[in-house]
Amino acid sequence: MKAVIATQGKQFAVTEGDVLFVDRYVGSNAGDIIEIGDILVIGEGVSAVVGTPLVAGASVKARILENKRAKKVMIFKKKRRKGYQRKRGHRQEISVIRIEAIAA
């Protein structure tokens, strides 16, 4: 079964067993099971149910595999001929989750 979920400010099309990289769930540890209730579409083909805006009673359970930091993104600002240069780096905190079950 397929579903389109909204979590951590982003939307993902998922099936059971998918592994996703999402922004970190605050206060969670590796091995925790989370329940995602924001389901936008569930099912596939003619049996698909589209929510208005969410599908009532549907949920997705996911297990947190690990919490880690993503690759560093470099931010470089420059104004030519002005002697202005700034270089900063940022590493986003992410959670790696695996979709365990999709319930309609």
Protein Blocks (a to p, Z undefined) as FASTA:
>chain_A
ZZdddeehiacdddehiacdddddehiaehiacddfbdfbgcehjlbccddfbcehiacd
dddfbdcdddddddddddehklpacdddddddddddddfbdcZZ
